[in-house]
Amino acid sequence: MTQHIFCIIGKKKAGKTTFLEKLVPELQKLGLSVGAVKHDAHTFEMDVKGKDSWRLKQAGAETVVVSSPDRVAMIQTVDRERSLEELAETLFADKDVVLAEGYFNSDQPKIEVFRQEAHDHPLCGRNNQQDKKLIAMVSDQSVTVDVPKFGLDEASEVAAHIARKYYGWVYNGMWATHD
């Protein structure tokens, strides 16, 4: 199955993470394996001060991996920010879907989350360059865009839209076969 990357975009406090929390299990119900990446425009720290991983990083290790029977975490110093495509290829090679929170300027398909309470107008829908990559709008109100529109609680419908458009899933819930 071909891997696809989808960027979940929206302004601050629009509800992107909340929507992603609903979308991930819905995609999994359709038999798709899902990875997620959150873009942070600023420097961040994942490891906790005083913990062994933090101490090893402070000692100069350029890559620190913490491994247990049920998870692996890596902290790596990089010389440049990795593109979304590089991350998908190296860290999510075994996933059918990579959901990226953010990455507004990426060339990947986008789903915008928009809440009127948080902002006056959506990012897309004003004829900007990113509108061409918009594949769905998730909103609490009617928005004028030329893509399918979904409510904030319609993650299962968004998952079905992705499955149909990108994976050949048909309305009866079966996967289409391609010769």
Secondary structure, 3 states (H helix, E strand, C coil): CCCEEEEEECCCCCCHHHHHHHHHHHHHHCCCCEEEEECCCCCCCCCCCCCHHHHHHHCCCCEEEEECCCCEEEEECCCCCCCHHHHHHHHCCCCCEEEEECCCCCCCCEEEEECCCCCCCCCCCCCCHHHHHEEEEEECCCCCCCCCEECCCCHHHHHHHHHHHHHCECCCCCECCCC
